[in-house]
Structure formats: C-alpha cells, structure tokens
Amino acid sequence: MSLPDDASPRLTDIDWRWALPRIAVVFIVTRLLVLVVAVSVEVTQPAPPEGIRVDERPIIASLTVWDGTYYVGIAEDGYHADPAYGPDYAFYPGYPIVAKATSLLTLGDTSLAAVLASNAAFLLALIALYALSVRHLRPDRAILSLWFLSLAPGAIAFALSYSDSLFLLFAVSAFLAMETRRPWLAGIALALATLTRVPGILLGLPLLLLLIEQNGPRPSRAWLPLFLAPLALLGFFAYLWWLTGDPLATISAQSFWSSPEVVDAAGATTTGLDHETSRGNGNPAFGVAPSWVIGLWVGSLAFYAFLFVFFRHDRIRPAYWVVSLLSIATVFLSGTLMSTPRFLAVAWPFDWVLAGRESRLGRAIVLGVFALLHVVLLWLAFTWRLAP
C-alpha cells in the first residue's frame, strides 16, 4: 500500500492540476448529497416544535442540529457558568472561535458562519489529507481514500455545525507537517486539534513515533513542540476553573454528556416528543434508539476493528496504526456508543486500508454500503431521531 520512502513527494512535487479537480468532485458530490437529504426531510417531514432548533431557516436548520446548537450558542455568547441545558463547556473552544471569526464574513449570522466554517474546513482537510496520502498511496488510490472518508457513515458530521471537520484539518496538518520535518508547525497544529476535540491530545503519541523514526529514540529539542498541546489544554482547564469555580469542570461536564443512552424494553422507537433528555444532553429527543441502530453502532466498531486487525503492518507506519487504535479507544473512553461512527470517521488510515484493497468489487461494495448508511444517518439526524 505504501510508496517507498524515496518516492514520497514533496508538496511542490504533487500534481495539483490533476488532484484539485478530483478533490473538488469529492467535496461537491458529498455536499450535494447532504443538501438533497436535508431538502427531502424539510419537504416531506413535519418540523420539530419551535424552540428545539437553534435556527428555523431552510437548510441551515438541518445543518445546525444536535450538538451544533451548542456550538452556535458558544460562538454567539461564549461559555455559560450555569447553562440551562447541560454544561456547554464540555465542548472545546477551537471550533466556536473559528465560527465566531467566520461570522465577520456573514455579517454576524453565526449559524450560517458555523456551517460555512465546518464545510470550508472539510475542503481544506481533504486537500491536506491528499497531500499526506500520496506519501503512502498512489495518486488514484489517494483520491479513492478521500471518497471512503467523505462517505463514511460518521462523515455526516463534516457537513454539520460540528467540530469534526476542523479537528480533521488540524490533525492531518500535524502529521503532514511532521512528515515534512516541520516539528514546530506540527506542534501548533496538534495544540489546535487538542483545543478542538478531546482526543486531540492523544495524537501526540503517534506524532512522537514519527519523530523517533526520523531522529532516533533519544529525547531531543525536536520533542519540545509536542508540549504545546498539553499547555494549550491546561490553559483551557484554567479558564473553566475561573469560569465555574470547579478545577475539574471539564471532567464533570464530560461525565454529564456521557451518561448511558436510554432504550425501551422492546428496543423500539417511541413516538412524539420525549422530554426526558437523550444521553443526558438536554436536547429533547424524538424517541430513543431502536435496537437496529445499536446494532449499527456495534457493527461500525466491529468493522473498523476488523480493518485494524488486518492492517499490513509492513506497509503502514506504526504511527498511523496507532492513530487508528486511538480512534477505537476513543469510543470506549467516551463512555457511549452513540457517536461511534463519528469518532471513527476521522481515522483516515482506515481509508488508506480500504483504498489499498486489490479487489475492485470489494472496494465498490464497501463504498456503496458507506453511502447508504451515510444517507440513513443523515435522515435520522435531520428528523431528530438520532444524534450523530
């Protein structure tokens, strides 16, 4: 699957005239798919009661659902020491800051800015990921890996006002910078990823493995940039301590949001508005997860675990199978299965494995299944039946 080390192209050696149009096709087709599902839901399904969504405008309402309501709220008003529905400081500040900055371009329209920021970050992430992928795959397979990533079941978050796109951009940029021997740039990207999503701090380990590959196991000054991430994290914790008076505020917040899902005895979806909170997240939920959805979560985890077991470790650097292992570990550390597809969607080495398979039929089947599940999860999210 990998290219030999001497074939790894520099950024300036990449044929961007060939690659950029194909990356644009991946981005446009998958965004159109999201829009088609959103319009279909809004035309054919009843709208939820007023006050549930952060925005009632067509399309924007669908793209700012679930956790997106909190991100938009933080971008507009900052964190709240005593929020009405769950501690919003469970959400890290990287994405709300970018959404707030983007609102300068949308004349203060924060909801629109959040959607634009997420999708722009995803486009940039695709470009950065291609630049990283062609160091490990042939150009055509690198593009194919982008299709697997963009159509993965959990990739629906890349179109929503969620932090996943920005996290992917920072994470991939960190590895691309490290592979091109720019450790300080890698450290800055790692710190930004850490301030965007909780698992960002864990990426310091595979980045350290890349450093060891390059410079040997003896500690050196090149390791210093990796300390930017824990420093950034401590800064955020200190701010929350000042805001809430609780030095462990972020831990208690994560515990609140990771409370177990509620499923009825029959494993079926209830009807109407259930004012009991789903996952303890304060979002009124339309029913609870049926058993087949729980099967989807478990099945997604089993599929990615299967891919990990069958990694060709002689063809993929240890740093990248550690990235994949950490993504699986994140599911268990989160304390909830609900976001399993989303947690796994950002683990791009899995997409390298899928794109590197020799069976064209096998690749087509997996991509088709991914696309189908992608649409199903979009429909469930837009109809307020299931949080991404």
N, C-alpha and C positions, 0 to 999 in steps of 0.2 A: 504493500500500500504506500510506503514512503518512498520519496526520492532519495538518492544518495546525497550525502552532505554537500558535495561539491556541485550538485545540481540545484541547490536551494537558491532561488533567485533573490537578488536584492530588490527593494521596492521599485527602483528605477528600471530594473530589467523586466518587470512584468508587462505583458502586452495589454495595457489598459484599454486600448481601442477595441480589442477583441472582448475583454472581460466586462467592461462597464455596461454595454448594451444588454448583455445577458444577465447581469446583476439587476439591471433596471426591470427586465421582464419578470424576474422572480418577485421583486418588490411590487410591481404594478398588479400582476395577476393575483397575488395573495391579498393585496389591499382591496382589489375589486371583489374578491370572494367574500371578504368581511362585509363590504358595503351591500352586496346582494343579500346576504343573510340578514343584516340589520334592517334593510328596507322591507324584506319579506315579513319579518317579525312585526315591524311597526304597522304594516298594511293589514296583516291578517289576524294579529293577536290583540286582545284588549290591553290597554295601558295599565300599569300598576296605579294604585291610588296616589293622589298628589302627596308630595312631601317625602316620598321614598327616594326618588331620584334627585340628584343634585342639579340637573338641567332637564327641561322638558322639550327642548328643541329637537326636531327630527335629526337622526343620525348621531348628533352629539349626545343625546340622551342615552342611546345604546352604548356608546363608547366610553361613557363615564360611570359605568355601573360598579356595584360591589365596592371593593377596596378603592376604586377610583374616586368614590365620593369623599373618602377621607383625604386622599392625596390632593384633590382640588381644594378641599377645606383648609388644609395646611398651607397650600400655596397662597390662598387668599388671606388667611387670618393668622398664620403661624400655629404653633402648638398651644394646647389648652391645658392648664394645670388641673382643671376639673371638667373634662368633656362630658357632654350629655350622653353619648353612646360609646362607651368603651374608650380606653386611653389611646388617643391618636398618636402619642409619642412611641407607640410600638412600630410606627412606620419611620424609616430612616430619612434624613433630610435631603439627600442628593437630588432625587427626582423633583420634589416640590420646589427646590431652589431653581432648578432648570426651568420648570413650568412657570414659575414667577417671572424669571428673566424673559421667557418667551412671550409672556403677556404684554411686554412692552411693544411687541410687534403686532399684537392683536387688539391694541387699544384697551387693555385691561380686561379682556374677555378671558378669564382664567380657564374655564372649561375647554374652550377651543384651543388655548395655548397648551394645555396639558395633553390633548390629543395630538396636536402638531409636534410637540416635543417628543412624545413617545415614538411616533412614526418616523420622524426625522432621525432620531437616534437609531432606530432599527435599520434604516437605509445605510447610515454610516457604519453600523455594526456589520452589515452584510459586506460592505467594501473592505473593512478591516479584516473580517474573517476570511474573505477570499485571499487577501494578501498573506494571511497566515497559512491558509490551507494549501496554497500552491507550493509551499515549502515541504509539504508532506504528500500531496496528491498531484496527479496530472491535472492540467487546467480544466479539462472537461469533467473530471470527477470532482474537482473542487466546486464547480458550479452545481453539480448534482448534489453535493453535500449541503449547499445552500437551500435547495428545494426540500431536502429532508428536514432541515431545521425550520424552514418557514411554514411547512405544512404539518409539523408535529402536533399531536393533539393539544399539548400545552402551549403551543405557539400563539394561541388566541390572545394571550396577554400582551404580545408585542404590538397589537393594534389598539389596545385599550389605554386608558389613562393610568397605567401601571408602571412600576419602576423597572420591569424586566428588560425592556429594550435598552435602557441606559446602562443597566448593570452589565448586560451582554457586551455593549460597546466598550465600557471601561475594562472589563475582564479580558476580552480579546486583545485590546490595545496593550494591556500589561504584558501579555505573552508575546505579542508581536515585537514590542519594544525590547523585551529581554532576549528574544532570539536574534535580534539585530544589534545586540550588545549596547543597549541604551538603558542601563540599570536605573538611573535616576528617573527617567521618563516612565519606566515600568513601575517604580515605587510610587510615583504620583498617581498613575492610573489605578494601582492597587488600592491606594488610600481612598480614591474617589469611588471605586467599586465597594469598598467597605462602608462608606457613608451612604451608599445607595441601597444595599441589601445586606442583611445579617451574614449570609455565608461568605461575603467578600473577604473577610479576614482569613478564612481557611485557604484561600488561594495563595497565600504566602508560602505554603509548604511546596506545592509544585513549582512555583517560581524559584524557590531556593534550590530545588533539584536541577532546574535549568542552569542556575549559577554554578552549581557543583560540577555539572557536565562541562561547563566552559572553563572554569578556573581551578577545579580540584576541590577536595573536601575541606581544605584548611580555611578557617574563617579569615576574611579579608575585608577591606574597606568597601568592596563591591556589595557586601551584605547590608550595609547601612541603609540603603533606600527602602528595604523591606520593613524597616521600623517605622516608616511614615504611616502605615496602616494602623497599627495599634495606637500610635499617638493621636491620629485622627479620631479613632474610636473613643479613646479616653476623653478627648475634647467634647464629643457629643454627650457622653455619660455625665461629664461635669456640668454641661448646660442643663441636662434634665434634672440633675440634683438641685441646681439653683432654681429651676422652674417649679419642681414638685416638692422639694424638701426631702426627697427619698433618694439616697445614694444608689439604691437598687431598682430605680424606677423602670428601667428598660426590661429588667428580668421579670418583674411583676406584670408589666404590660404584655410581654410575650406569653406569659402563663395564661393571662386572661384570654388572649386570642387563640391559644392552642387547646382550649377546653374541648373535650370529645364531642364529635358530631352526635346528633340525636336521630335515631332511625326507629320507625314504629315497628311493632312486633311482627307485622306481616311483611315488612320490607317494602311497603308501597308508599307512593307519594300521596300526601293529603291534599285536599282542595281548599281553596280560599286563602286568606291571609293569616299566617300563623304569627301571632305577636310574640311568641316565645322566640328569643334570638337564636339564629343559626350559628353554631360554633361559639356562641357567646360573643359574637362580633357586633351586636347592636343593629344589624341590618334586618329588618323584617323580612322573613323568608317565605316564599310561596311553596310551602310544603317542605319535606325533608327528603334526603337522598334515598331512592329506591335501591333494592339490592343489586340490580344490574349496574348501577353507577358505581357502587362499592366494588363490584367485580372489575369495572373498568379501571379504577384506581389501582387495585391489586394487580390486574393484568399488565398495566403500564409499568409498574415497578418490576414485575417478573420479566417482562420483555427486555427492559434495559439491563437488568441483572444478567440475563442470558447473553446479551451482547458483550457485557463486560467479561464474563467467563470465557468467551470465545475470542477475546482480543488476541491478535497476533503480537505478542509482546516483543517479538524480534523485529517488528515493523513499526511500532509506535513507541515513542519515547516514554520512559517511566513517568515523566511529569504529567503527561496527558491521560494516562490511565489512572493516575492519582486524581486528576480533575474529575474524571467520571466516577470514581469511587466516592469522592467527596459529595458529588451531587446525589448519589444514592443515600449516603449517610445523612444528608440534609433532610431527607424525607422522615427519617426516624427521629432526628434531633428536633424536628418541628413539632412532634407530638400529634400530628394529624395527617391522615391520608388524603384529605380533601384536595390539596394543591399538588398532589404527586406529579401529574403530567406537566404542570408549570415549572416545578422545581427541576425536572429532568430535561425540559426543553432547552435550557441554556447550556447544557453539557455538550458542546459541539464535537468532542472526539467520538461520541456515539454516531454522529452523522458521517464522520470520516469512515467509520467501520462499515456503515450501510452503503455509502457511495463506493467503497472499495470492493464490494462483493462482485464476483465474476458473473454470476447469473443475472442476465438482463431481466428475465421473467421475475425472479425473486425481488429484484430492486423495484420493478414496476408494481408488484403486488403490495409490498410494504408501503410504497408511496401512495398507492390508491387507498389502502386502509387508513393511513395517516390522514389523508384528505377527508375521508368520510367521517372519521372521529373528530377532526377539526371542525367540520360543519355542525356536527351534533352538539359539541360542546359550546360552539358559538350560539346555537339556537337556545340551549338551556340557560346560558348566561344572560342572553338578551331578553329572555322571558322570565328572568328572576327565579328560575327553578334550581340553579346550581351555580355556586361561586367558582370562578376559575382557580 
